[in-house]
Amino acid sequence: MTDQEYAIAIYRAVFRVQHAGDDAIIDGILSAVQSLDEQERAAFEGRVRYDKSYAQLGRELGIKPQKVSKIITIALHKLRHPSCVRVMSREKSGVHEDRLRAQLAEARAAIQSVQEVLLSGGMTAEDKLLAVYEALNIRVFDLGFSSQAANSLVRAGKNDISAILDISNFSELKDIKLIGGVGREEIIAVMRDMGFASWADKIEAESDDMKS
């Protein structure tokens, strides 16, 4: 598989489409993949470019096949982040000047709110982080979830980070309709990347206990 073919395969995986058309930015896609860490890049390339099985990749990387699956899920989550999407897609890269000005005004207001949060006392690091995300009005669709995971969360009334953190155990997460095992792993990975490791660790530990 050539670099161009690999880039197109990445585009299809990230955007969940059969054909890239003229929208794919080849150099941008290859650059985005380089932002992954070494293990994520090796697992993702092995699966997408060389069509290796999870078992084969597990042997090569010295980890369990289930871990390979989790690593690839995390890699896809990172590649679906807006900062990566903008360099991979011509359609997504275009930002109109009026929209940019509006975003700038919103950012200035958010910065002021964030400064107030950071100067406040009596809050844990994760509480401050949550307050910052709320000040920035970060919603589920801003977090880089796949469309299926984001839509399922919204249908369940989980529209923002605070609502997701209200999921107190793995059983509650499992009860959300149309989210399978991969979707649950994606949600846990996203929340950990967003800085809520204690929540992610708790839910993941309960998931592992159920499997054992």
C-alpha positions in Angstrom: 0.0 0.0 0.0 1.5 3.4 -1.0 1.5 6.4 1.3 -1.4 7.9 -0.8 -3.4 4.7 -0.5 -2.7 4.5 3.2 -3.8 8.1 3.7 -7.1 7.4 1.9 -7.6 4.3 4.1 -7.1 6.5 7.2 -9.6 9.1 5.8 -12.2 6.4 5.3 -11.7 5.0 8.9 -11.7 8.4 10.5 -14.8 9.8 8.7 -16.6 6.4 8.3 -17.1 6.7 4.6 -16.5 4.4 1.6 -14.9 7.0 -0.7 -12.7 10.0 0.0 -13.4 11.8 -3.3 -11.4 15.1 -3.6 -11.9 16.0 0.1 -8.9 14.2 1.5 -5.7 16.2 2.1 -3.0 13.5 1.8 -0.1 15.4 3.4 -2.3 16.5 6.2 -3.5 13.0 6.9 0.0 11.6 7.0 1.0 14.4 9.3 -1.9 13.8 11.6 -0.9 10.2 12.0 2.6 11.3 13.1 0.9 13.1 16.1 0.1 9.6 17.6 2.6 8.1 20.0 4.8 5.3 18.9 2.7 2.4 20.1 -0.5 3.9 18.8 1.1 4.6 15.4 2.5 1.1 15.2 -0.9 -0.6 16.1 -2.9 1.7 13.8 -0.6 1.4 10.8 -0.4 -2.4 11.3 -4.1 -2.7 11.3 -5.1 -0.2 8.6 -2.1 -0.3 6.3 -1.0 -3.9 6.6 -4.4 -5.5 7.6 -2.7 -7.4 10.5 -4.9 -9.2 13.1 -5.1 -8.1 16.7 -3.4 -11.3 17.7 -0.5 -10.7 15.3 -0.1 -7.1 16.4 -0.3 -8.2 20.0 2.7 -10.5 19.5 4.7 -7.8 17.7 4.0 -5.2 20.4 4.2 -7.6 23.3 0.7 -6.9 24.5 -2.7 -8.7 24.6 -4.9 -8.5 21.5 -7.6 -6.7 23.6 -5.1 -4.0 24.4 -4.3 -3.6 20.7 -8.0 -3.0 20.1 -8.1 -0.3 22.9 -5.0 1.4 21.5 -6.5 1.6 18.0 -9.7 3.0 19.4 -7.8 5.7 21.2 -5.8 6.4 18.0 -9.0 6.9 16.1 -10.4 9.2 18.8 -7.3 11.3 18.6 -7.5 11.5 14.7 -11.2 12.5 15.0 -10.3 15.5 17.1 -11.2 18.8 15.4 -7.5 19.8 15.2 -6.7 16.7 13.2 -9.9 16.8 11.1 -9.1 20.3 9.9 -5.8 19.2 8.4 -7.3 16.0 6.8 -10.4 17.4 5.1 -10.7 20.3 2.7 -14.3 20.8 3.6 -13.6 20.9 7.4 -10.5 23.2 7.0 -12.5 26.2 5.6 -13.5 28.7 8.4 -15.3 31.8 7.3 -14.1 35.1 8.5 -17.4 36.0 10.2 -17.4 32.7 12.0 -13.8 33.2 13.1 -14.6 36.7 14.6 -17.6 35.2 16.5 -15.4 32.4 17.8 -12.8 35.0 18.9 -15.4 37.0 20.9 -16.7 33.8 22.5 -13.1 32.8 23.4 -12.4 36.2 25.1 -15.5 35.8 27.2 -14.5 32.2 28.0 -11.0 33.2 29.0 -12.4 35.6 31.5 -14.5 32.9 33.0 -11.6 30.5 33.1 -9.4 33.0 34.9 -12.1 33.4 37.6 -12.2 29.6 38.0 -8.4 29.2 38.3 -8.2 32.0 40.9 -10.9 30.4 43.1 -9.8 28.2 46.0 -11.2 25.1 47.7 -11.5 23.1 44.5 -9.8 19.9 43.4 -7.9 19.8 40.1 -10.7 17.8 38.4 -13.4 20.1 39.8 -11.5 23.1 38.4 -11.1 21.3 35.1 -14.8 20.6 34.9 -15.6 24.2 35.7 -13.3 25.3 32.9 -15.0 23.0 30.4 -18.4 24.4 31.5 -17.1 27.9 31.1 -16.0 27.1 27.6 -19.4 25.5 26.9 -17.8 22.3 25.8 -20.6 19.9 24.6 -20.5 16.2 23.7 -20.1 16.9 19.9 -17.0 19.0 20.7 -15.1 16.2 22.4 -14.1 14.2 19.3 -16.5 11.2 19.8 -17.5 9.2 16.8 -21.0 10.2 15.6 -22.6 7.1 16.9 -21.1 7.5 20.4 -22.0 11.2 20.6 -25.6 10.7 19.3 -26.2 7.8 21.8 -24.9 10.0 24.7 -27.1 12.9 23.6 -30.2 10.6 23.3 -29.5 9.4 26.8 -29.4 13.0 28.1 -25.6 13.2 28.4 -25.1 16.4 26.6 -21.9 17.6 28.3 -19.0 16.5 30.4 -20.8 17.0 33.7 -23.7 14.8 32.6 -21.2 12.0 31.5 -19.5 12.3 34.9 -22.9 11.6 36.5 -22.7 8.1 35.2 -21.6 6.6 38.5 -20.9 3.0 37.4 -20.2 0.7 34.5 -23.7 -0.7 34.5 -25.2 2.8 33.8 -22.8 3.2 30.9 -23.7 -0.2 29.6 -27.4 0.6 29.7 -27.1 3.5 27.3 -28.7 2.3 24.0 -26.7 1.7 20.8 -23.3 1.9 22.5 -21.4 -1.4 22.3 -18.1 -2.5 23.8 -16.0 -0.4 21.4 -18.2 2.6 22.0 -17.8 2.3 25.8 -14.1 2.0 25.5 -14.1 5.1 23.3 -16.1 7.1 26.0 -13.7 6.0 28.7 -10.7 6.9 26.6 -12.1 10.3 25.7 -12.9 11.2 29.3 -9.4 10.1 30.4 -7.8 12.2 27.7 -10.0 15.2 28.8 -8.4 14.9 32.3 -10.9 12.8 34.2 -8.7 9.9 34.9 -10.3 9.0 38.2 -13.7 8.5 36.6 -12.3 6.6 33.7 -10.2 4.3 35.9 -13.3 3.6 38.1 -15.5 2.7 35.2 -12.8 0.7 33.4 -12.0 -1.3 36.6 -15.7 -2.2 37.0 -15.8 -3.3 33.4 -12.7 -5.5 33.9 -14.3 -7.0 37.1 -17.4 -8.0 35.1 -15.3 -9.6 32.4 -13.3 -11.7 34.9 
